[in-house]
């Protein structure tokens, strides 16, 4: 019998002054059995940092043809493909053809991956946006991860401030070189 997904509920106060987005979010997020806690947390952070009208989590790892997070307009057309981790060049090529904007949020070291991307054929590779989250910062968040939790996330001047309980975790959102 297959293992089921673990459901997490996040109540989030989002204050993104870089994009003038101020929201209260209530997210129910399913963690696939093969998904690491680092990946889950990165997915939630990416959702917050990309929060806009039409944003939604996809079916996740169970549907590999979809992005981890998608932004669709009112007609249902895909506007932003958001991936997590270090996706294969072929996936990014397909994503760049499917959506006007492609963003990747990674919780891993993107240096070797960037070399791999540079030698691959990716449609509109120069437009690809890659954001690296600090691994130690992600690990601190994972250490506080609970199935039901409340936290606040603020972004200002490229810096991210995460407040969980009485802990405040700070990092810089690093934009890596694109594949182009």
C-alpha positions, -999 to 999 in steps of 0.1 A, spaced: 0 0 0 13 34 -10 21 60 17 -2 90 17 7 127 17 13 146 50 -8 177 52 6 209 67 -14 240 75 4 273 75 -11 306 87 12 333 73 14 370 77 32 382 45 47 416 41 67 420 9 76 456 6 98 449 -25 66 441 -44 40 459 -23 22 427 -14 7 425 21 -15 394 27 -27 370 53 -24 335 38 -38 302 50 -21 274 31 -29 237 32 2 220 17 5 183 9 40 168 14 44 139 -10 61 109 8 92 113 -14 95 150 -8 120 163 17 112 188 44 137 212 28 119 210 -5 85 215 12 97 246 31 113 260 -1 80 255 -19 61 274 7 87 303 8 86 305 -31 48 306 -29 50 335 -5 77 354 -25 57 350 -57 23 355 -42 -1 372 -66 -36 367 -80 -39 333 -97 -11 315 -78 -16 279 -69 3 248 -59 2 221 -86 -4 184 -79 33 183 -71 55 153 -75 26 131 -85 23 151 -118 58 157 -131 45 176 -162 33 205 -141 53 232 -123 55 230 -85 37 264 -84 18 281 -112 4 315 -118 -25 316 -142 -46 345 -155 -84 346 -154 -86 326 -187 -65 298 -172 -35 306 -193 -2 298 -176 17 331 -169 45 320 -145 61 285 -141 78 283 -107 100 252 -100 118 241 -69 152 225 -66 174 219 -95 152 209 -125 166 192 -155 174 214 -186 147 196 -206 121 206 -181 132 242 -181 131 242 -219 95 230 -218 86 255 -191 101 284 -210 79 275 -240 48 271 -218 50 303 -198 62 339 -204 81 338 -171 100 309 -154 115 311 -119 134 285 -100 138 286 -62 165 263 -50 176 251 -15 207 235 -29 240 247 -43 232 259 -79 268 263 -91 273 229 -108 237 229 -120 243 263 -136 273 249 -156 250 221 -168 223 246 -178 248 267 -197 257 239 -220 220 229 -226 195 241 -251 169 260 -232 143 282 -249 147 319 -237 174 308 -212 185 344 -207 150 351 -192 152 322 -166 152 335 -130 170 315 -104 169 323 -67 190 305 -42 179 303 -6 205 298 21 207 261 31 214 269 68 184 293 69 162 266 54 175 241 79 166 265 108 131 267 94 128 229 90 140 225 126 109 244 137 85 228 112 52 216 126 21 202 109 1 233 119 21 265 123 19 302 122 47 325 110 54 358 94 75 364 64 87 399 54 109 409 25 126 443 22 155 452 0 161 416 -10 164 405 26 139 380 40 128 380 77 110 349 90 95 350 124 84 317 139 74 318 176 100 339 193 127 332 167 136 356 139 155 341 110 171 364 85 186 357 51 193 374 17 174 361 -14 203 355 -38 196 358 -74 219 334 -93 231 339 -129 206 327 -154 212 298 -177 217 321 -206 
